[in-house]
Amino acid sequence: MSMVQSGMTQSGMAQSGMERADIAFEVNGAAVNVSVPPVRRLSQVLRDELRLTGTKVGCDAGDCGACTVLVDGNPVCACLVPAASVVGASVTTVEGLANGRLSALQASFLEHGAAQCGICTPGLLVAATALLDRNPTPSEAETQDALGGVLCRCTGYRKIIAAVMQASQHMNSIDLRLPEAGHAVGASPIRLDGVPKVTGDEKFGGDSFPADALSVLVIRSPHYHARFSFGDLDAWTKAHPGLTGVFTAADIPGKNCFGVIGPFADQPALAEGFVRLRGEAVALVAGDREAILDLDLTDFPIAWTELPHVLQPRDAKADGAALIHPHRPANLLTSGHVERGDPEGAFASAAATVSGTIETSFVEHAYIEPEAGYAYMDGDTLVVIACTQAPYMDRDDTAKVLGLPVEKVRIVPTATGGGFGSKLDVSLQPLIGLVAMKTGRPAALAYTRNESMMSTTKRHPAEMKATIGADAEGRVTGMVFEGDFNTGAYASWGPTVANRVPVHASGPYLTPNYRATGYAIYTNGPIAGAFRGFGVPQATIMQETLYDELAAKLGMDRLDFRLKNCLRNGYETVTGQHLESGVGIGECLEQLKPHWARALAEAEAFNATHAASKRGVGVASCWYGCGNTSLPNPSTIKVGISASGDVVLHQGAVDIGQGSNTVIAQICADALGLPLDKFKLKSADTAITPDAGKTSASRQTFVTGRAAEKAGRALREKILRFANVSGQATIALDGDSISIREGDAARRIDLAALKADADGFVFVAEETYDPPTLPLDAKGQGKPYAVYGYGAQIAELEVDLKLGTVKLIKITAAHDVGKAINPVLVEGQIEGGIAQGIGMALMEEYIPGRTENLHDYLIPTIGDVPPVEHILVEVPDPEGPFGAKGLGEHVLIPTAPAILNAIRHATGVLVTKVPATPSRILAAIREKEARR
């Protein structure tokens, strides 16, 4: 018995060996005729036969809606429509929504920032077009109803709703003018990469496969732990026409081991003789596309012997438990520790102490784009074109596995349809690289939704306990925290989580006596890696729910208690780091005070007149260190001016929807002193673009932004020095010349007359920035981060006391961003993070073997995210570009604890196993009633 996932295209419905038929229909106003099996999916026909790749495939099950098209004006999921059913019909895809210029709806999406990564955008635009055709001015409820079948993981939906409701206010165009020189930072121009996202032209991992590429399938383990052996693979291959070969670990020419943190790397690209988790890759099958579509794998020659397995850290740590990795005693990957003062002594003299436990679950990233890409040989260089968050890391791991020098591997990122941390780890890169190397032909692979969810990383489940004490005045005197984090079968980012959590588990509060330890424990469960916060969201649930309990014991208002204890300029953190300036958590909490008073009053009034449901209000804070923990974390940016007068920005910070393509350019433009419309971007490509580091840990706006600021200023200085003028001069580009003015004096530089370098630049600057940090000692004392971001959120909700269901009413979010480089993009990050926090709090629980699709695994839909009010707090940090701080991780962290605190405010019970599903809420209520 074998388990097989994936292929160049996802088939399922169609078998290519079936008799073909001529299918004639109309697409975007043009007549087409294709010869395909009648039951071939319409999504496949559009993408593979007609090359209309604006129609995206996210699930092949009608769950995500990314493939929505119009058939005779009605929105349908193209993955569920057989080709035969559209004979004579008129089909409209995203490519057909406008004739030569943007539709009003597309323009509205750009203006509102309703497209982030862009993978779900075509489906949303098509569904919304059908709505607006019949109702040009829909209400919010009507908009939510019409778009309810399309999932978005990035935006939080609020800007999508606004864009659709206000589309009628747009003409069939949008003002594409960009800010003038010196005015880019703080403005909200449309995304520089936004237009292709709304027209369907953006190319994601699976959108540009070469016509002659081999399709690749991955054989994966159906068991959590098992031995396996192969039969006669050559004979099996020959028995299936169209197959090129089967490749196993024996074919890997390099070191069959990868991992994001070198000293802990322990994951094979293809397993050798035994597997440690369900879904682990053991072999690759490559062949012609039609042969792969028609391939029956039930006779694949592999034999399995199932072995005992452990899925919970408590079992993995137990005496006598089998070791998942022989060199890791007690199945401990690593631990992190921070200790300061005497917490037990603080508890002994405290006026009040509270203790508790919290357990969280695996959470799936659920980006709408499954992993996809292709590889080919360019001479003796392997080129991999795929979705990713970390091209240079991909290059290094792929080169190691395939036994190539790093300079002989080139990674070219495509547009990435969401990542949130999971696309930091390599997935298919070494696999398609192996096939391309062995066959000499391009090799292409797109994971199925099931395969993506089964085999890629998750948020670490955590089992945590903590105690916090305070004096009679309400000042926190001590805290002890301990957490076991289930890292799954391989290391991935487990060391980062174990080390980051103890630094952050105190929250953004002064805690003079403190001890925190985080353990990363191996199990045979899914690999747990990076997911928006690296363990801090879990730890914050523990800390913030105890803060509510401690405030109640002291008889203090919950918001006032946080204000009394929050960090301020001049305070020291639990690692002994002196915070000289830039601490904005107090300002965030102050900004929430009027909203807190209103929400509490409204909840009290509601509860006085309602018995079946109760309203609750919760608050929670966060802080987050931007970048790596006490490790080098550099970014390099290159910017040059060509002889023709273009400003070319080598922007290697992969934009996965957060907006780095736009934000980094805004920073560089103002530092250089030239308008944004003069800039041309060269996106990440390990062959031509300097390493801007991985897109993770809220580092790109801060770290790469600072490098871009340095590069812009350096380039400006070179131009001014060449012209022999002072720093007060202004520069302007006029065709192929630069005009320089200082007072009444003016000078013109003819760029075409200057000698250009190998890249065509006549002026160029390349600068690197690495945040100043210090190592942590044995007790976790030191300076782990150069910059922290801060935030606080209020959640308002209602709980049905009979059903246990939660209805969110509003989230109010105050976040200190230092400087909002692009306020619309900042708002989009806040809303998107909150949506993921809602999922973590209320519904998302990945269970291996049970929730490996977007039907059984629930993420928030357009109706699940309430109105969000954002309050942008700008307390500048001198390390950040123009004072900016990171934001991406921070915005998710307070949401779940604020919701859990609001549920407790409404019901009197705290749900200690997250997510707080209706059954768990009801169980907690019944347990409380039984104790009375």
Salt bridges, closest charged atoms under 4 A:
ASP48 OD2 - ARG289 NH2 3.06
GLU49 OE2 - ARG40 NH1 3.88
GLU49 OE2 - ARG289 NH2 3.55
ASP60 OD1 - ARG41 NE 3.64
ASP63 OD1 - HIS855 ND1 3.74
GLU111 OE1 - HIS170 NE2 3.61
GLU140 OE2 - ARG158 NH2 3.12
ASP175 OD2 - ARG177 NH2 2.73
GLU202 OE2 - LYS197 NZ 3.31
ASP207 OD1 - ARG47 NH2 2.86
ASP207 OD2 - LYS56 NZ 2.55
ASP266 OD2 - HIS325 NE2 3.87
ASP288 OD1 - ARG441 NH1 3.34
GLU290 OE1 - ARG20 NH2 3.09
GLU290 OE1 - ARG40 NH2 3.52
GLU290 OE2 - ARG289 NH1 2.83
ASP299 OD2 - HIS240 NE2 3.55
GLU306 OE1 - HIS223 ND1 3.63
GLU339 OE1 - HIS337 NE2 3.01
GLU344 OE2 - ARG515 NH2 2.42
GLU359 OE2 - ARG314 NH2 3.92
GLU359 OE2 - LYS913 NZ 3.90
GLU364 OE1 - LYS458 NZ 2.87
GLU369 OE1 - LYS423 NZ 2.92
ASP380 OD2 - LYS408 NZ 3.09
ASP396 OD1 - ARG395 NE 3.01
GLU451 OE2 - ARG220 NE 2.69
GLU463 OE2 - ARG314 NH2 2.67
ASP484 OD2 - LYS317 NZ 2.61
GLU544 OE1 - ARG562 NE 2.73
ASP548 OD2 - ARG558 NH1 3.09
ASP548 OD1 - ARG562 NH2 2.96
GLU549 OE1 - ARG904 NH1 3.79
GLU572 OE1 - ARG340 NH2 2.34
GLU590 OE1 - LYS593 NZ 3.97
GLU602 OE1 - ARG598 NH1 3.06
ASP685 OD2 - ARG410 NH2 2.52
GLU709 OE1 - ARG706 NE 3.72
GLU709 OE2 - ARG713 NH2 3.02
GLU717 OE2 - ARG721 NH2 3.89
ASP734 OD2 - ARG748 NH1 3.32
ASP759 OD2 - LYS638 NZ 2.93
GLU767 OE1 - LYS710 NZ 3.98
GLU796 OE2 - ARG598 NH2 2.74
GLU798 OE2 - ARG615 NH2 2.60
ASP816 OD2 - LYS885 NZ 2.29
GLU827 OE1 - LYS159 NZ 2.85
GLU831 OE2 - HIS870 NE2 2.65
GLU844 OE1 - ARG153 NH2 2.68
GLU845 OE2 - LYS913 NZ 3.72
GLU845 OE2 - ARG920 NH2 3.03
GLU852 OE2 - ARG278 NH1 2.46
GLU869 OE1 - HIS595 ND1 3.90
GLU869 OE1 - LYS810 NZ 2.64
GLU879 OE1 - ARG706 NH1 3.37
GLU927 OE2 - ARG931 NH1 3.31
